[in-house]
């Protein structure tokens, strides 16, 4: 079984990747995957450093944003990793939001012409599980709670929960 923390990241927002890095800090990551270049690769390097790992760069044909409808190269690469890895592993993959959207839609069976119905916010967390007997399972989709938390130390009487 392979647990994949799939993180959409385009670097075009004002959010600092620290929230994403901290969100994954307690996860037992064994590998951090990324696109060959760009903002997602930079985020992957930050996550890998936090875990004392080196980032693994996916081939350019897997992580290219120049894809047509129905292209699920990222999902296929992750599935191949799951089938060859053996045992239970936990990895993180940082990718462009559109790549993450394609993967989530494919798992949910959403056709390409309805893909815009699935939201993938930069810095959100998706937890995908690949089980060789059951296939892909989505545990978490577009979780952004860690991005809404207030930074800084807690003061007496102050909650660290999300702001509305």
Backbone as a ProteinNet text record, in pm:
[ID]
protein_1_A
[PRIMARY]
XXXXXXXXXXXXXXXXXXXXXXXXXXXXXXXXXXXXXXXXXXXXXXXXXXXXXXXXXXXXXXXXXXXXXXXXXXXXXXXXXXXXXXXXXXXXXXXXXXXXXXXXXXXXXXXXXXXXXXXXXXXXXXXXXXXXXXXXXXXXXXXXXXXXXXXXXXXXXXXXXXXX
[TERTIARY]
84.9	0	89.6	44.4	118.3	26.3	69	-3.9	69.7	-3.2	57.6	-7.7	72.3	28	53	-52	-41.5	-71.9	25.4	15.7	17.5	-92.9	-89.3	-18.7	74.6	146.4	189.6	153.7	194	278.1	288.8	371.4	314.9	194.7	136.7	53.5	47.5	-31.4	62.5	6.2	87.3	115.3	68.8	89.8	235	283.3	416.9	405.9	498.6	489.4	510.3	545.1	571	452.7	329.1	211	201.2	236.9	234.2	344	462.7	576.3	543.9	488.4	453.5	339.1	243.6	130.3	179.5	288	341.8	453	487.5	601	587.7	468.7	449.7	425.9	425.1	401.3	531.8	525.7	646.8	681.7	720.8	750.8	880.1	875.8	993.8	1055.6	974.9	1022.5	939.5	1003	934.5	958.8	850.3	856.6	818.6	873.8	838.6	850.2	796.5	813.6	961.3	997.4	1138.7	1186.8	1095.6	1135.2	1013.4	1035.8	924.6	890	779.7	740	712.9	651.8	624	753.7	855.6	985.9	1048.6	1033.8	1088.5	1016.9	884.7	810.6	855.7	871.3	915.4	1050.7	1141	1273	1258.2	1168.9	1147	1091.3	996.5	937.6	1043.8	1121.8	1226.2	1328.2	1371	1466.8	1410.6	1284.1	1219.8	1223.5	1221.9	1221.4	1358.6	1461.5	1596	1610.1	1535.7	1537.4	1587.5	1620.9	1649.2	1524.1	1490.8	1374.7	1406	1306.7	1318.5	1242.6	1311.4	1249.4	1185.6	1058.6	987.7	1034.6	1026.6	1066.6	982.6	1040.1	973.9	841.1	829.2	703.4	591.1	625	525.1	479.9	573.1	542.1	522.2	507.2	487.3	345	330.8	196.6	136.7	211.8	163.2	95.7	-17.7	-88.8	-226	-275.6	-409.9	-510.1	-640.3	-744.4	-721	-748.2	-738	-598.4	-498.8	-362.5	-346.1	-307.9	-293.5	-154.8	-52.8	83.2	128.7	91.8	132	72.8	-55.3	-121.8	-61.7	-32.7	27.5	165.9	243.8	377.6	368.3	272	253.9	209.7	120.5	74.3	188.6	271.6	386.8	480.1	497.9	580.7	520.2	388.4	320.1	336.2	323	332.2	473.2	573.6	711.1	773.1	716.2	776	761.8	651.4	628.8	608.9	535.9	512.6	426.9	418.2	339.2	434.9	417.6	506.2	424.4	486.5	424	516.6	462.8	541	461.9	530	467	502.9	406.8	432.5	378.3	464.4	422.5	413.2	300.2	277.5	194	186.4	101.5	-44.3	-124.8	-264.8	-341.2	-315.4	-388.3	-353.6	-228.4	-189.3	-263.6	-273.3	-344.7	-493	-549.8	-691.2	-716.2	-627.5	-642.8	-641.3	-547.8	-536.3	-662.9	-708.5	-827.6	-949.7	-965.8	-1080.6	-1077.6	-959.8	-948	-990.8	-946.4	-983.1	-1133.8	-1192.4	-1336.3	-1422.4	-1360.9	-1436.9	-1506.3	-1454.6	-1513.3	-1457	-1544.4	-1495.9	-1420.4	-1335.5	-1251.2	-1330.5	-1447	-1523.8	-1586.9	-1579.1	-1631.1	-1518.6	-1396	-1280	-1276.3	-1329.7	-1328.2	-1415.1	-1498.8	-1584.4	-1504.9	-1383.7	-1299.9	-1199.7	-1203.7	-1115.3	-984.7	-874.6	-742.6	-669.6	-684	-620.2	-470.5	-387.6	-244.3	-215.8	-138.6	-104.7	-201.2	-309.7	-405.1	-339.4	-401.9	-351	-454.2	-406.5	-486.7	-416.1	-489.4	-429	-487.4	-401.3	-439.2	-376.8	-449.3	-396.9	-411.3	-303.7	-313.5	-297.8	-401.1	-402.7	-407.3	-309.7	-302.6	-428.8	-501.4	-623.3	-746	-749.5	-868.5	-846.7	-723.7	-696.3	-682.7	-719.3	-703.2	-817.4	-782.2	-878.3	-841.2	-940.3	-917	-958.4	-866.2	-899	-927.2	-853.6	-868.4	-853.1	-942.7	-935.2	-938.5	-840.7	-834.3	-848.1	-781.1	-782.8	-693.2	-751.4	-676.8	-673.3	-713.2	-719.2	-585.4	-476.6	-344.2	-307.5	-371.5	-342.7	-419.5	-523.4	-606.3	-564.4	-477.3	-434.5	-351.8	-368.3	-289.8	-149.2	-49.6	88.6	121.9	233.1	282.9	248.4	311.5	288.9	150.3	101.6	-27.9	-14.1	-106.9	-111.6	-213.9	-201.5	-298.3	-440.9	-527.7	-667.4	-695.9	-593.7	-613.5	-617.2	-711.2	-722.7	-633.9	-575.5	-495.4	-574.3	-704.8	-789.2	-800.4	-875.5	-893.1	-975.1	-943.3	-1021.5	-1132.7	-1244.5	-1346.9	-1357.9
-116.8	0	123.3	224.3	349.5	463.5	542.5	664	781.5	865.3	977.6	1107	1196.3	1331.6	1411.4	1441.9	1514.2	1661.2	1747	1888.7	1971.5	2042.3	2133.2	2263	2308.1	2430.7	2498.2	2626.1	2699.5	2822.6	2856.5	2970.2	3105.5	3108.1	3234.1	3303.7	3248.4	3313.2	3374.7	3442.9	3509.7	3420	3298.4	3208.3	3163	3152.3	3099.8	2948	2874.7	2728.6	2671.8	2756.9	2706.8	2629.6	2674.7	2606	2464.7	2446.5	2313.8	2226.9	2283.2	2208.4	2162.3	2251.6	2216.1	2115.2	2124.8	2030.2	1887.4	1869.8	1735.7	1696.4	1785.1	1761.1	1632.3	1599	1479.7	1352.2	1361.3	1243.2	1166.7	1035.7	955.7	941	1050.3	1046.7	970.6	886.7	812	867.8	945.7	1000.5	1124.1	1221.5	1342.5	1355.2	1356.1	1362.2	1502	1542.5	1673.8	1678.6	1788.1	1819.2	1847.8	1852.4	1872.8	2014.5	2111.6	2250.7	2329	2453.3	2542.2	2545	2613.5	2632.8	2502.5	2404.7	2277.4	2207.8	2218.9	2158.9	2227.5	2360.6	2433.5	2393.8	2378.2	2334.1	2194.1	2105.4	1968.6	1968.2	2053.5	2062	2105.3	2200.5	2245.5	2132.9	2057.8	1945.1	1838.5	1808.2	1705.8	1745.5	1871.9	1918.6	1901.8	1934.4	1924.2	1781	1685.1	1543.2	1478.2	1557.6	1502.5	1413.5	1443.9	1363.4	1446.6	1379.2	1444.3	1428.9	1531.5	1523.4	1433.1	1360.5	1277.6	1347.9	1379.7	1453.1	1353.2	1378.5	1294.9	1328.9	1234	1263.4	1378.2	1453.3	1570.9	1534.5	1417.2	1382.7	1356.4	1329.2	1308.1	1441	1533	1656.3	1776.8	1756.5	1868.8	1921	2053.1	2111.6	2115.2	2080.2	2079.1	1945.6	1923.5	1797.7	1823.8	1726.4	1737.3	1672.9	1684.9	1622.8	1472.4	1421.8	1277.8	1230	1316.7	1276.8	1259.6	1142.2	1114	1056.7	1116.6	1065.8	1065.9	1169.2	1175.2	1057.5	1033.2	923.2	788.7	772.4	648.1	628	735.9	725.3	688.3	746.1	714	569.3	523.7	384.8	287.9	318.4	233.2	226.4	339.8	342.9	254.1	259.3	179.4	30.2	-7.8	-150	-204.4	-118.6	-167.1	-151.9	-66.9	-37.1	-148.3	-218.5	-322.5	-266.3	-334.7	-290.5	-165.7	-109.7	10.6	129.4	225.8	341.4	469.8	577.4	709.1	805.4	869.3	965.1	1094.7	1198.1	1325.8	1360.4	1414.8	1461.9	1603.1	1696.1	1834.1	1851.4	1908	1921.6	2046.2	2083.3	2194.3	2160.1	2259.6	2232.5	2157.1	2187.3	2118.3	1969.8	1936.3	1795.1	1723.5	1789.5	1731	1715.3	1814.8	1808.5	1689.4	1669	1555.1	1423.2	1412.4	1288.2	1263.7	1367	1352	1319	1386.5	1359.7	1217.1	1170.6	1033.2	931.8	953.2	861.6	864.6	984.6	998.8	962.1	941.7	908.4	1028.4	1148	1269.4	1290	1306.4	1323.4	1455.6	1458.4	1575.4	1704.2	1696.9	1819.7	1874.2	1800.7	1845.9	1869.9	1864.4	1873.4	2002.5	2110.7	2237.8	2234.7	2133.3	2121.9	2082.4	2034.5	1992	2102.4	2148.8	2257.4	2199.9	2262.9	2227.9	2356.9	2401.1	2524.5	2502.5	2599	2586.2	2572.8	2471.1	2446.7	2354.7	2316.8	2222.8	2085.4	1999.1	1864.2	1764.3	1672.1	1559.2	1433.4	1342.9	1216.5	1105.5	1046	937.5	808.9	701.7	571.3	477.5	406.2	304.6	169	88.2	-49.2	-139	-226.3	-312.8	-392.9	-428.7	-508.7	-422.5	-298.8	-214.6	-95.8	-64.2	52	178.7	291.2	422.4	453.4	513.8	557.4	700.7	789.2	927.1	936.9	972.4	991.4	1136.7	1227.6	1371.1	1443.6	1540.9	1618.9	1767.8	1840.9	1986.9	2038.7	1975.5	2019.5	2143	2254.9	2379.7	2432.5	2353.6	2398.6	2455.5	2391.6	2437.2	2573.5	2615	2745.6	2857.7	2823.5	2924.1	2949.9	2869.3	2887.9	3013.5	3079.6	3200	3161.1	3226.7	3196.7	3260.1	3219.6	3282.2	3203.5	3239.1	3167.1	3195.4	3102.1	3116.5	3201.6	3293.9	3377	3317.8	3345.1	3290.4	3326.6	3226.6	3247.4	3254.2	3234.4	3244.1	3104.3	3083.8	2956.5	2960.2	2845.5	2838.9	2782.4	2772.8	2719	2814.9	2773.2	2853.2	2979.1	3082.9	3205.7	3199.3	3266.4	3271.4	3409.7
0	0	0	-73.5	-80.9	-41.6	56.4	98.1	36.5	-36.3	-106.2	-61.8	-6.8	23.7	-103	-177.4	-304	-278.7	-304.8	-272.9	-401.1	-432	-546.3	-507.6	-591.4	-559.1	-688.4	-702.9	-822.5	-790.4	-663.3	-624.6	-664.2	-721	-766.5	-660.5	-543.5	-438.7	-335.6	-239.6	-138.3	-19	-24.1	89.5	95.2	212.5	234.7	245.3	187.5	193.4	333.6	431.1	566.7	622.8	596.2	646.2	592.7	466.3	404.5	464.6	476.7	532.2	674.4	755.6	893.4	899	806.7	803.3	787.7	712.4	686.9	783.4	875.5	965.3	1045.8	1089.1	1171.2	1092.8	961.4	878.6	854.7	855.8	835.8	687	623.3	480.5	454	352.1	311.7	185	111.1	-15.1	-48	-112.4	-157.6	-307.1	-382.9	-529.1	-576.3	-690.7	-742.5	-893.3	-946.7	-1087.3	-1113.2	-1238.6	-1272.8	-1246.2	-1237.2	-1211.2	-1165.7	-1123.7	-1091.1	-944	-911.6	-772.1	-696.8	-763.9	-696.4	-657	-740.7	-708.7	-588.7	-580.4	-465.4	-336	-342.7	-224.6	-183.5	-280.8	-250.7	-181.7	-225.5	-160.1	-14.5	12	150.5	236.4	183	256.7	280.3	177.6	190.5	297.4	295.8	397.6	538	557	689	741.3	647.6	684.1	672.6	643.1	629.1	507	401.1	279	162.2	54.5	-73.6	-158.7	-233.6	-321.3	-439.3	-487.9	-607.7	-719	-825.6	-936.7	-1032.9	-1063.4	-1159.6	-1300.9	-1393.3	-1531.8	-1588.9	-1681.2	-1739.3	-1805.1	-1865.7	-1932.5	-1832.2	-1708.1	-1603.9	-1546.4	-1529.6	-1458.5	-1549	-1675.4	-1766.9	-1758	-1758.8	-1755.7	-1895.7	-1998.3	-2136.1	-2164.7	-2106.4	-2123.6	-2181.6	-2250	-2303.8	-2211	-2243.6	-2161.6	-2148	-2031.5	-2007.6	-1974	-1980.9	-1952.9	-1802.4	-1761.1	-1618	-1590.4	-1650.2	-1635.6	-1490.4	-1414.3	-1273.7	-1196.8	-1214.2	-1144.3	-1186	-1313.5	-1362	-1300.6	-1289.9	-1230.3	-1083	-1012.2	-870.7	-853.5	-941.2	-932.9	-961	-1058.2	-1087.8	-967.3	-899.1	-777.8	-669.8	-656.8	-555.2	-583.3	-708.3	-744.9	-731.3	-752	-746.2	-607.6	-523.6	-393.8	-291.7	-293.5	-194.4	-55	26.6	163.8	171.5	290.2	313.6	321.4	232.6	227.5	228.6	272.2	271.6	199.8	96.3	19.9	2.8	-40.5	-70.4	-214.3	-287.1	-423.3	-436.3	-473.2	-498.4	-649.2	-693.9	-838.1	-866.5	-992.4	-1033	-998.1	-960.5	-926	-1034.8	-1160.3	-1268.1	-1272.6	-1245	-1240.4	-1127.7	-1012.4	-898.2	-931	-997.1	-1035.3	-1128.1	-1225.7	-1317.3	-1240.8	-1144.4	-1067.3	-983.9	-912.4	-827.9	-913.2	-1026.9	-1114	-1168	-1202.9	-1254.6	-1147.8	-1025.4	-917	-892.1	-896.9	-872.1	-993.1	-1107.8	-1228	-1291	-1267.3	-1323.5	-1464	-1563.2	-1701.4	-1719.4	-1822.2	-1848	-1863.6	-1924.6	-1947	-1818.1	-1708.5	-1578.9	-1477.6	-1523.5	-1434.3	-1353.3	-1407.4	-1334.4	-1209.4	-1195	-1076.7	-952.2	-972.2	-860	-828.6	-706.7	-664.5	-609.2	-647.2	-595.6	-562.2	-438.8	-394.9	-376	-418.8	-394.4	-244.6	-210.6	-71.1	0.5	-65.2	-4.7	7.1	83.1	102.3	50	-32.3	-78.1	-28.9	30.7	72.6	-13.8	-94.6	-183.1	-130.2	-141.4	-101	-220.4	-251.4	-355.7	-291	-304.5	-254.1	-377.4	-391.2	-508.5	-533.5	-428.9	-445.2	-476.1	-423.7	-440.9	-533.2	-566.9	-652.3	-570.7	-631.6	-567.9	-473.2	-361.4	-259.7	-222.4	-217.6	-172.8	-27.2	59.5	201	233	169.2	193.7	60.9	35.6	-87.7	-54.6	-103	-93.1	50.2	144.2	284	295.9	339.2	351.5	494.5	589.8	729.6	776.9	741.4	785.5	727.6	620.8	560.7	627.8	702.6	768.7	912.1	965.2	1104	1117.5	1230.1	1256.8	1296.7	1239.7	1278.2	1412.7	1466.4	1589.1	1712.4	1821.1	1947.2	2003.2	2077	2140	2264.6	2280.2	2400.1	2495.4	2624.6	2720.5	2679.6	2676.8	2643.8	2494.5	2408.3	2263.5	2202.8	2115.8	2045.1	1921	1882.5	1761	1644.4	1660.4	1553.5	1437.1	1336.1	1215.9	1243.8	1170.7	1179.2	1075.9	1105.1	1004.4	948.2
[MASK]
++++++++++++++++++++++++++++++++++++++++++++++++++++++++++++++++++++++++++++++++++++++++++++++++++++++++++++++++++++++++++++++++++++++++++++++++++++++++++++++++++++

